Amino acid sequence: MAVTTLKRKLRRKRQGQNTRVLRIKQLSAQPVIRNVDVEEIKKGFAEQK
């Protein structure tokens, strides 16, 4: 008995798997935490005025 591979269906299934993995990665990604000097930013605004 011959086995045929449904290439189009397999491609669609893989595409769904990849998008799900990417979505999970995007949801679990955390932004880079930086040390922000608030006083320096306030000085910058005061200088512009």
SVG drawing of the C-alpha trace seen along z (x, -y; Angstrom):
<svg xmlns="http://www.w3.org/2000/svg" viewBox="-4 -78 26 80">
<polyline fill="none" stroke="black" stroke-width="0.4" points="0.0,0.0 1.5,-3.3 1.6,-6.3 1.1,-9.8 2.3,-12.9 0.0,-15.8 2.6,-18.5 0.2,-21.5 -1.5,-20.3 1.8,-19.7 3.0,-23.1 -0.1,-24.8 0.3,-22.7 3.9,-23.7 3.0,-27.4 0.5,-27.2 3.0,-25.6 5.6,-28.3 3.2,-31.2 2.1,-29.7 5.7,-29.4 6.5,-33.0 3.4,-34.2 4.4,-32.5 8.0,-33.9 6.6,-37.4 4.3,-37.1 7.0,-35.8 9.7,-38.3 10.7,-40.9 12.1,-44.3 15.6,-45.2 15.7,-46.9 17.9,-50.0 19.0,-52.3 17.3,-55.6 18.5,-58.8 15.3,-60.7 17.0,-63.9 19.1,-64.0 15.9,-63.9 14.3,-66.7 17.4,-68.8 17.1,-68.3 13.6,-69.5 14.5,-72.6 17.2,-73.5 14.9,-73.4 12.5,-76.0"/>
</svg>
